[in-house]
Amino acid sequence: MNYSRTLLSNGLRVLTIPMPSLESATVLIMVGAGSRYETRETNGISHFLEHMAFKGTEKRPTAMEISSVIDGMGGEFNAFTGKESTGYYIKSAKARIETSFDVLSDMLMHSKLDPAEIQKERGVITEEINLYEDMPARKIGDIYERLLYGDTPMGWDIAGEKDVIQKIKRENFVSYMGRLYSADNITVVVAGGVKEKEALSLAEKYFSAMKRFKTDKPISVKEAQVKPTVFIKHKQTEQIHVALGVRTVSLHSKKRYPLTVLSAILGGGMSSRLFHEVREKRGLAYYVRSSSDEYTDAGTLVSTAGIDPKRVEEAIKVMVSEYAKIATGKMDLESEELRKAKEYLKGHLVLDLEDSKSVAGYYGSQELLEERIENPDEALAKIEAVTKEEVEAVGKEFFKEAGLNLAVIGKFDDGQKLESLLKL
């Protein structure tokens, strides 16, 4: 799989990834704007704006008119917001991509941001926040990052706070877009059964009028952890949900791949170490998994689990004991376990990239946030090249007692007791 990259005169980037066997195509617009660019007074505006883009434009004044166009061609459309980027996409039959370009450009450049619609959407956002609050297996990731990054934009919830959502007004959206939605801070990605010439022609037609201006930079992450930390979100739940992790590296580090392999060994599947020790051997949890996650200037390797409240201390001890093996160089990593972890990662990457939407996201996020784009074959080769020595080295480097972080959701009051368990 290969791609082509073109820069328009206004600085907007266009990526085309032909997938000749597909009859579908995805047009994805990615913007270098997310919750880490917010202030305390606008926390949640990135996500709120994503919603408002679908609520009407000058050409299509209502949400119904926008959705009717997409539904009328059998397309799929949605959007997503992260801490460092926001994406808007339409997936359709390849013959209908001009409509996708038309609608998406209209949404980004001519959104009405009608105050009446803003008022109605406050309720939708509030209920979405409530939904996430009722999903602790999902919410634990937010709580963990609150612990890592504190009261900073990187530590705030992407969805925002309810009281802030109630105060955001039209002028806040206009100001936010005027700080970040510059042509040179946007990437248009077209993946699927399309040709480069057609995609580039449509990008020129629909996006060349976008303005280019200087954009804001986010506050850098400052990390200075000197001892293990615990954060408990008290909530009545049937399970105790925990996230145990350490700080690692950014997107730009060469240590990303050894850390990703290490996370797969630790909690990357049903034969991983934590899954075996926590669930299969002791029956302490239903789900237990690990991931290595990176931002442009920070990263973490974290393991999450939903635990029987009566056995939470036992479960944390087991998780910490697996971390201790890594920290002290006693992993006893066998070549077969390393091979299996690599195959797990490579297989999941290949499966993910069977869909044009996933391919668009894969290339778009790299173009927006990373220093260079790796084709999938390059990524697969880098995973395969990771050695036993590299995995053990990053484990000893980052798995240190002083760097342990434990976030908890549930009815558990004794934080000091949990902190005493964080011994490597």
Buried (B, 14 or more C-beta within 10 A) or exposed (E): EEBBEBEBEBBBBBBBBBBEEBEBBBBBBBBBBBBBBBEEEBBBBBBBBBBBBBBBBEEBEBBEEBBEBBEEBEBEBEBBBBBBBBBBBBBBBBEBBBBBBBBBBBBBBEBBBBEEBBEEBBEEBBEBBEEBBEEBBEBBBBBBBBBBBBEBBBBBBBBBBBEBBEEBEBEBBEEBBEBBBBBBBBBBBBBBBBEBEBBBEBBBEBBEEBEBEEBBEBEEBEEEBEEBBBBBBEBEBEBBBBBBBBBBBBBBBEBBBBBBBBBBBBBBBEEBBBBBBBBEEBEBBEBBBBBBBBBBBBBBBBBBBBBBEEBBBBBBEBBBEBBBBBBEEEBEBEEEBBEBBBEBBBEEBEEEBEBBBBBBBBBBBBBBBBEEBBBBEEBBEBBBEBEBEBBBBBBBBBBBBEBBBBBBBBEBEEBEEBBEBBEB
